[in-house]
Amino acid sequence: MSTILKFKCPDCGGEKLIMIQGVVKGYPVESILESIGGCCVDTTGEEVDVHTNHVDEIYSYTCAGCGDVLVGDDDMPVTEDKEVVEWVKKNCPQE
């Protein structure tokens, strides 16, 4: 039997949960400057896609209303489906 669980943020009452996955942005380097007293790496400001092996990695689940991150009993961000289910069952009263 399957049960649809409802998320409700304990802090703000928001009902939308966002899954944060790895987003990788890259910016081409335009110049590298070294001078007395400092240095500077300038980019073109143009965003490019960067392909990595970690793009699909889930970093956290966050309340869309207030930005609070779901944190497990180990004080680490919740990243697995099973952890989300456990967190919602523990922190969000179901009707």
C-alpha positions, 0 to 999 in steps of 0.5 A, a space after each residue: 500500500 502506498 501513502 502520499 505524504 504532505 510536506 508542511 514546513 514547521 517554521 513557515 507553514 509552507 507546503 512546497 519542498 524543493 530538491 536541490 541538485 548539483 548545478 555547475 556553472 562555468 565562466 571562461 577566464 578572459 585574463 589573469 593579471 598579476 601586479 605588485 600588491 595583488 592579482 586578478 582573474 577576470 571572466 567574460 561573464 558568459 555562463 557555459 555548461 560544465 559537465 561533471 559526474 556530480 550533476 545529478 547529486 542531491 545536495 538537500 531538500 529545502 522549503 520553498 517558502 523560507 529556505 530551511 533545509 531538511 536536516 536529519 538526526 545526524 545534523 546533516 542535510 537530508 539527501 535520500 528518498 527514505 530520509 525525506 519520508 522519515 523526516 516528513 513523517 516525524 515533522 509534518 502531521 498527516 491528516 
